[in-house]
Amino acid sequence: MRGNIIKLYIANFFIGLIFWYGIEKLFMLSIGIDAVGIALVISVLLAFNFLFDIPSGILADRWSRKGTLVVGLLSMIVCCLILGSANSLAMYIVGYGIFYGIYVVATSGTLASIVYDLLHQDGKSQEYSKVIGQMNAMYLGGIVVAETLSGFLAHQFDFRFTYFLTIASCVVAIAILATVKESKFHKDAQHENAFKQLAGATKTIAQSKMIRTLIIILSALTIVQMFKNSFGQLYLGRYVSDIEIIGLLWAGGALMWAIGNLVAHLFRTRLNMLIVLNVAPLVLMAFIDSWFAIALFMIQHIAMGAFFNQTETRIQEATPSSVRSSVLSVLSSFGRAVIIPASFAIGWVIKEYDVFWALRVVTIVAVLTLLFWWWQHYVRKLKDI
């Protein structure tokens, strides 16, 4: 199975070669989509994902996880064609809210489930945190390369070129995935129908205090990540105006996330420290309105990458293989349900005030998350996380 893991490393690198990520919000502004419009696009995407995330997880468990990934990449190709040709908010909503939405739900947790089952089949599931960290680092390595080039490509050609170039990397990723042989042992424990599959996933979550606690923490910190992913370019633009520099900084953020994934296994028993490292930079950023905040932005990326890696590892270890993708999809749906209204709220704050005040709102959410964690860990004595 080691050969399959290596193929997934390579495929994940090409999946990460999305050349428009680094300049997307700048392109949206160039075609007349403001901060509220950006929030609307994001909300449509989140609503779509909320509705179809769980069905996609069930599909991956019952049909084919590799096939689900390929469907997601085919949707990304259609998404790039539509967004690269977009001239209006409505067209962008169709490409991003629907076809990019299919890509997100089809890939969310699917690759992680493939990796865990391959390792479990070889009796090496204890290596999951390290291997998935390396897997994510390969994906983010592709992101770093793409976003490093994105600003230069947009300047040399135009914004639209970056969307069309991404199609090539999707084709290569599909070709590599076609050669991967995924583990099938998770199908041995499948339920008779999809409703029982969903019931099994719900039961797994309901019976685990650890998973229920992590749902709340992840949902809250997903608001922080949504702000950085969706409005981060506007935040960086507060201190830097050059498009090439913004592209490089965006690539730097992906690199920091990759580093977080690579070192995450070192924090196997230090989740407390990761929570603090996630919140502390945000608190400082809320009071520092200068270019130095960019360094804190990057540091927080490292902590966030490591934290998401470790929480996902704990969830994988506590989840039966037969419902693994389904459980991850349910967890994603909880997060999306929270950030749909949060994205509108943040977009409104940016429009009425500015992006710095939006950061302060997000920081309050992060501090409340830290207090909830403290209550769970030290007051309720929840030690199994």
GIDADA-V184375 format. One record per run of one state. SS is the DSSP state (helix for helix, strand for strand, loop for the rest). FROM is the first residue (numbers start at 1). LEN is the number of residues. If there is no record, write none. Layout:
<<SS | FROM | LEN> <SS | FROM | LEN>>
This chain:
<<loop | 1 | 1> <helix | 2 | 14> <loop | 16 | 8> <helix | 24 | 7> <loop | 31 | 4> <helix | 35 | 28> <loop | 63 | 2> <helix | 65 | 20> <loop | 85 | 4> <helix | 89 | 19> <loop | 108 | 2> <helix | 110 | 12> <loop | 122 | 3> <helix | 125 | 32> <loop | 157 | 2> <helix | 159 | 19> <loop | 178 | 7> <helix | 185 | 5> <loop | 190 | 4> <helix | 194 | 13> <loop | 207 | 2> <helix | 209 | 28> <loop | 237 | 6> <helix | 243 | 25> <loop | 268 | 3> <helix | 271 | 15> <loop | 286 | 6> <helix | 292 | 26> <loop | 318 | 3> <helix | 321 | 32> <loop | 353 | 2> <helix | 355 | 25> <loop | 380 | 6>>
